[in-house]
Amino acid sequence: MEKRNQDLQVDSGSICPYCEYDCNPIGAKICEICKTTLISKSDFIKKNNVESNRSIKGKIGNLFQRKKSKVKSQSKSTDIQLYLSSKRDDILSIIKNPLYRTKIKELKKPINFTGLLSIGLIISLLVNFLTVQKTIDNKQGINVNSPQGLFNYGGSPIFAPLVASGINKEIEKYEGLNLRYNKPINKDFSTENAITDLINGELSFAYSDRPLTDKEYQKANLRSIKLQRVPIAIDGIVIYSNKNVPLSKINQGQLAKIFSGEIVNWNQIDNRIENLPIKPVIVYKDSIPGIPLSISKYYISDNYTLALRKVISTPGAISFASASLVKNQQAVKMLSLADGNSHNYIQPWLNGELNLNAFANGLYCLTRRIYLIYRQDDSNDEKAAELLLAYLKSSEGQKMIEKAGFVSIY
């Protein structure tokens, strides 16, 4: 038994130069397959000019190994030498076959690793693409982990058209994520009030019609809170009036004088107009970029809806609002606007649609950025805000922004 086990040991230092079988027993001088005198692997490598670290095993060698393993697993007492002798003629006939010799030469050819690497890379990229596409199915290119929970938001009412266009429904397609508008108890719908609620933890994120002020940054820093503001669109500010006002255009200089109280009657702008007092209507804590609202007599409204109603019902009334809020209002008149004291009037409404091109290229002089503001604190609130932000920056999100009446910026 001991000798038979020794016979099963393989000499890994020799190889048959004819059939290339390299699993002969230790000490063997001739190939047990084809009876050819064995030579060392180093001599074989030199003779055939191949790489010294290449393990060369012939097709018949692999066949023998499989047969040998099978015989060994069935019974350790099986005499491998008898098996080889019985199969020697069949093996030699295969070795002498020209097709076998051709296959051996093909196996010796170096592998094109560059080609294999390229194919592997292409397959990897394809699999990754398909995986990502499935992960973000119908989420318009968003690859953000969806937080779970109910998230409060608030801010300037200018975001109302965006919500009406369906932004919340798109975000709520993520399972377990729900958005809730947090109506202020004090009826203060201003950006200022929303930022305060955000710092106090009442909101997950807020829409803003202006940048953060130094005071708001300082207030957040005192609580070790880092606020992040990200622009999401450009908004055009429309000047609109009661329909009975016999003017269709105004410039910034005249507008500034109206809201400073210097101009109080429409006939001061056009003397052909009969006596018609100007009735400014302002939404609480709202502002016009570059125009101070220092007038002492004006009507203050809690929100844009009430302001619209006041302008509609008051002869000589004038107000301002986001173009997105008044774009479909037929009961008021939108005035063309010129920069400074010029007469280069630009219409905010053109061919039945908002003049978004003029808002985008700056021809229309009253525009502002709107922002999404949130806390950077690694909370689910931040994740919800980033999910919304990712959607707003996507191609579908930008289409929704334009549909709501804003200028896309991504």
C-alpha positions in Angstrom: 0.0 0.0 0.0 2.9 2.4 0.9 4.6 1.8 -2.5 1.3 2.2 -4.4 0.8 5.6 -2.7 4.3 6.6 -3.7 3.5 5.7 -7.3 0.7 8.2 -7.2 3.0 11.1 -6.5 3.7 13.3 -9.5 7.0 14.6 -10.8 6.4 18.3 -11.5 9.9 18.9 -12.9 9.7 16.9 -16.1 7.6 17.0 -19.2 7.0 14.9 -22.3 8.4 16.8 -25.4 5.9 15.0 -27.6 2.5 15.0 -25.9 3.5 17.7 -23.3 2.1 15.5 -20.5 3.7 16.7 -17.2 2.1 14.5 -14.6 4.4 11.5 -14.7 5.3 9.7 -11.5 8.4 10.9 -9.5 11.5 9.4 -11.0 9.9 8.4 -14.3 12.3 8.5 -17.3 9.7 7.9 -20.1 6.2 9.3 -20.5 3.6 6.9 -19.3 1.3 8.1 -22.0 3.3 7.9 -25.2 6.6 6.2 -24.0 8.7 9.2 -25.2 11.8 10.0 -23.1 11.1 12.8 -20.7 13.1 16.1 -20.5 13.2 18.8 -17.8 10.7 21.6 -18.1 13.6 24.1 -18.3 15.0 22.4 -21.4 11.5 22.2 -22.8 11.0 26.0 -22.3 14.3 26.8 -23.9 13.6 24.5 -26.8 10.2 26.0 -27.5 11.0 29.6 -26.6 8.0 30.2 -24.3 7.7 31.9 -21.0 9.5 30.2 -18.1 6.6 30.6 -15.7 4.0 29.1 -18.0 2.4 25.9 -16.8 2.1 23.7 -19.8 -0.4 20.8 -19.8 -1.5 19.0 -22.9 -5.0 18.2 -23.7 -4.3 14.6 -23.1 -2.7 15.4 -19.8 -5.9 17.1 -18.6 -7.9 14.1 -19.8 -5.6 11.8 -17.9 -5.9 14.0 -14.8 -9.7 13.7 -14.9 -9.6 10.0 -15.4 -6.9 9.6 -12.7 -8.9 11.6 -10.2 -12.0 9.6 -11.0 -10.2 6.3 -10.6 -8.7 7.5 -7.3 -12.0 8.7 -5.9 -13.7 5.4 -6.7 -11.1 3.2 -5.2 -7.6 3.9 -3.9 -6.6 0.3 -4.7 -7.2 0.7 -8.4 -3.9 0.3 -10.3 -3.5 3.4 -12.5 -0.8 1.8 -14.5 -3.1 -1.0 -15.7 -5.7 1.7 -16.6 -3.1 3.6 -18.6 -1.9 0.5 -20.4 -5.4 -0.4 -21.5 -6.0 3.1 -22.8 -2.5 3.8 -24.3 -3.5 2.9 -27.9 -6.5 5.2 -27.8 -4.5 8.1 -26.4 -1.7 7.7 -28.9 -4.2 7.8 -31.7 -5.4 11.1 -30.5 -1.9 12.5 -30.0 -0.9 11.6 -33.6 -4.1 13.3 -35.0 -3.0 16.6 -36.9 -6.0 18.4 -35.4 -4.7 17.7 -31.9 -1.3 19.2 -32.8 -3.0 22.3 -34.2 -5.0 22.7 -31.0 -1.8 22.4 -28.9 -0.2 25.2 -30.9 -3.3 27.4 -30.5 -3.1 26.9 -26.7 0.5 28.1 -26.8 -0.5 31.5 -28.3 -0.2 34.4 -25.8 -3.5 35.7 -24.5 -4.6 39.1 -25.6 -5.0 40.6 -22.2 -5.7 44.1 -23.5 -8.7 42.8 -25.5 -10.0 40.8 -22.6 -9.6 43.9 -20.3 -11.5 46.1 -22.8 -14.4 43.5 -23.1 -14.5 43.2 -19.3 -14.6 46.9 -18.8 -17.5 47.3 -21.4 -19.4 44.5 -19.6 -18.8 46.1 -16.2 -20.1 49.5 -17.4 -23.1 48.0 -19.0 -24.0 46.1 -15.9 -23.5 49.2 -13.8 -25.7 51.3 -16.1 -28.5 48.8 -16.0 -28.2 48.5 -12.2 -28.4 52.2 -11.7 -31.3 52.6 -14.2 -33.2 50.0 -12.2 -32.4 51.7 -8.9 -33.6 55.1 -10.0 -36.5 53.8 -12.1 -38.7 56.7 -13.1 -36.8 59.1 -10.9 -35.3 61.1 -13.8 -31.6 60.5 -13.1 -31.7 60.8 -9.3 -29.3 58.6 -7.4 -30.0 59.6 -3.8 -31.0 57.4 -0.9 -34.6 58.0 0.0 -35.2 59.0 3.6 -38.3 57.7 5.4 -40.8 59.9 7.1 -43.0 63.0 7.0 -41.1 66.2 6.1 -42.4 69.7 6.7 -41.6 72.6 4.3 -42.6 76.2 4.0 -41.4 79.6 2.7 -42.3 82.2 0.2 -45.6 81.6 -1.5 -43.8 81.9 -4.9 -43.3 78.1 -4.7 -47.0 77.5 -4.9 -47.1 77.1 -8.8 -44.2 74.7 -8.5 -46.2 72.5 -6.1 -49.3 72.9 -8.3 -47.2 71.6 -11.3 -46.8 68.3 -9.4 -43.3 68.4 -7.8 -44.5 66.9 -4.5 -46.2 64.0 -6.3 -42.9 63.2 -8.1 -40.9 63.2 -4.8 -43.5 61.2 -3.0 -43.1 58.4 -5.5 -40.3 57.3 -3.2 -41.7 54.8 -0.8 -42.0 56.0 2.7 -41.4 59.7 1.9 -44.1 62.3 2.4 -44.1 66.1 2.2 -46.3 68.4 4.2 -46.7 72.2 3.9 -46.4 73.8 7.3 -48.8 76.7 7.4 -47.5 79.4 9.8 -49.7 80.0 12.8 -49.1 83.7 12.7 -50.1 84.0 9.0 -46.7 85.2 8.2 -45.9 83.6 4.9 -42.7 85.5 4.4 -39.3 84.0 3.7 -38.0 85.6 6.9 -40.5 83.6 9.0 -39.8 80.4 7.1 -36.0 80.7 7.8 -36.7 81.2 11.5 -38.8 78.1 11.5 -36.1 76.2 9.7 -33.5 77.2 12.3 -35.9 76.3 15.1 -36.3 72.8 13.6 -40.0 73.3 12.6 -39.2 72.8 8.9 -37.1 70.3 7.0 -36.4 72.8 4.2 -37.7 76.1 3.0 -38.2 77.9 -0.3 -36.8 81.4 -0.4 -37.3 84.3 -2.8 -34.0 85.9 -1.7 -30.5 85.0 -0.4 -30.0 84.5 3.3 -29.1 87.7 5.3 -26.1 88.1 7.6 -28.5 88.3 10.5 -30.0 84.9 9.6 -26.5 83.3 9.2 -25.5 84.7 12.6 -28.6 83.4 14.2 -27.9 79.9 12.8 -24.2 80.0 13.9 -25.2 80.8 17.5 -27.0 77.4 17.5 -24.1 75.7 15.7 -26.4 75.2 12.7 -25.0 75.4 9.1 -27.5 76.6 6.6 -27.2 75.7 2.9 -28.9 77.7 0.2 -29.0 76.4 -3.4 -30.5 78.4 -6.3 -33.1 76.4 -8.2 -34.5 78.9 -10.7 -34.9 82.5 -11.8 -38.1 84.3 -11.2 -39.4 87.3 -13.1 -41.1 90.0 -11.0 -44.2 91.4 -12.8 -45.7 94.8 -12.2 -49.5 94.6 -12.5 -52.4 97.1 -12.1 -56.1 97.4 -12.0 -57.5 97.1 -15.5 -58.9 100.6 -15.5 -55.4 102.1 -15.3 -55.0 103.7 -18.8 -51.3 102.8 -19.0 -49.6 99.7 -20.3 -46.0 100.5 -19.5 -43.8 101.9 -16.9 -40.1 102.3 -16.1 -38.1 101.5 -13.0 -37.6 105.2 -12.2 -41.3 105.9 -12.1 -41.9 102.7 -10.2 -39.4 103.7 -7.5 -41.1 107.1 -7.2 -44.5 105.4 -6.8 -43.4 103.2 -3.9 -41.5 106.0 -2.3 -44.6 108.2 -2.3 -43.2 110.8 -4.7 -45.7 110.0 -7.4 -49.3 109.6 -6.1 -51.4 110.1 -9.2 -51.4 108.4 -12.6 -51.6 111.8 -14.3 -48.1 112.6 -13.0 -46.8 109.9 -15.3 -49.2 110.8 -18.2 -50.9 114.2 -18.0 -53.5 113.0 -20.5 -55.0 110.8 -17.7 -57.7 112.4 -15.6 -57.3 112.4 -11.8 -56.7 108.8 -10.8 -55.0 108.3 -7.4 -52.4 105.5 -7.2 -53.2 102.8 -4.7 -50.1 100.7 -4.0 -50.7 97.2 -2.7 -47.9 95.3 -1.0 -47.7 91.8 0.4 -46.4 91.7 3.9 -42.6 91.6 4.1 -42.3 91.3 0.3 -39.8 93.5 -1.7 -38.7 94.6 -5.1 -34.9 94.2 -5.8 -33.4 97.7 -6.0 -36.5 99.6 -5.1 -37.1 100.7 -1.5 -40.6 100.5 -0.2 -40.7 103.7 1.9 -44.2 104.9 1.1 -46.3 105.6 4.1 -49.7 105.0 2.6 -50.3 101.6 1.0 -52.4 98.5 1.5 -50.6 95.6 3.1 -51.9 92.1 2.3 -51.1 88.8 4.1 -50.6 86.9 0.9 -50.6 87.2 -2.9 -54.1 86.0 -3.4 -55.5 88.7 -1.2 -53.3 91.2 -2.9 -54.6 90.2 -6.3 -58.2 90.6 -5.1 -57.4 94.0 -3.7 -55.9 95.2 -7.0 -58.8 93.8 -9.0 -61.4 95.6 -6.9 -59.5 98.9 -6.4 -59.4 101.5 -9.2 -55.9 102.9 -9.7 -54.3 100.0 -7.7 -50.8 98.7 -8.5 -48.7 95.9 -7.1 -46.0 93.4 -7.9 -45.6 89.6 -7.7 -43.8 86.6 -9.1 -44.6 86.1 -12.8 -45.6 82.5 -11.9 -48.3 83.7 -9.6 -50.1 86.1 -12.0 -49.4 84.5 -15.4 -53.0 83.2 -15.7 -54.8 86.2 -14.2 -57.1 87.8 -16.7 -58.6 90.3 -14.3 -55.4 92.4 -14.0 -53.1 94.2 -16.4 -49.4 93.3 -16.6 -47.3 96.3 -17.4 -44.3 96.4 -19.7 -41.2 97.5 -17.9 -38.1 99.5 -18.9 -34.8 99.6 -17.1 -34.0 102.8 -15.2 -35.6 105.9 -16.8 -35.3 104.5 -20.3 -38.1 103.8 -22.8 -36.9 100.3 -23.8 -40.0 98.6 -22.6 -40.1 94.8 -22.4 -43.3 92.8 -22.1 -43.4 90.2 -19.4 -46.2 88.4 -21.3 -45.7 87.6 -24.9 -47.9 85.7 -27.3 -50.0 84.2 -24.5 -47.0 83.0 -22.5 -44.5 84.4 -20.0 -41.5 85.9 -21.7 -39.0 83.5 -20.1 -36.3 84.3 -22.7 -36.3 88.0 -21.6 -36.2 86.9 -18.0 -33.2 84.6 -18.7 -31.1 87.0 -20.8 -31.7 90.0 -18.6 -33.6 92.1 -21.1 -36.4 92.2 -18.6 -34.9 94.2 -15.7 -36.7 92.8 -12.6 -35.6 89.2 -11.9 -34.4 87.3 -8.8 -33.1 83.9 -8.0 -35.2 81.6 -5.8 -33.5 79.2 -3.5 -34.0 75.9 -1.6 -32.6 76.3 1.9 -31.9 73.5 4.4 -29.8 72.5 7.4 -26.6 70.6 6.9 -26.7 68.2 9.8 -26.7 64.7 8.3 -30.3 64.3 9.3 -33.2 62.8 7.3 -34.3 66.4 6.8 -31.1 67.1 4.9 -31.5 63.9 2.9 -35.1 64.9 2.0 -33.9 68.3 0.9 -31.1 66.9 -1.2 -33.5 64.4 -2.8 -35.8 67.3 -3.8 -32.8 69.3 -5.0 -31.5 66.4 -7.1 -34.9 66.2 -8.8 -35.1 69.9 -9.4 -31.7 69.9 -11.1 -32.6 67.0 -13.3 -33.9 67.5 -16.8 -37.5 66.5 -15.8 -37.3 68.8 -12.8 -36.2 71.8 -14.9 -39.1 71.2 -17.3 -41.4 71.3 -14.3 -39.8 74.6 -13.2 -40.4 76.1 -16.6 -44.0 74.8 -16.6 -44.5 76.6 -13.3 -43.4 79.9 -14.8 -39.7 80.1 -13.8 -36.5 80.1 -15.7 -34.4 76.9 -15.5 -30.8 77.3 -14.6 -29.4 73.8 -14.8 
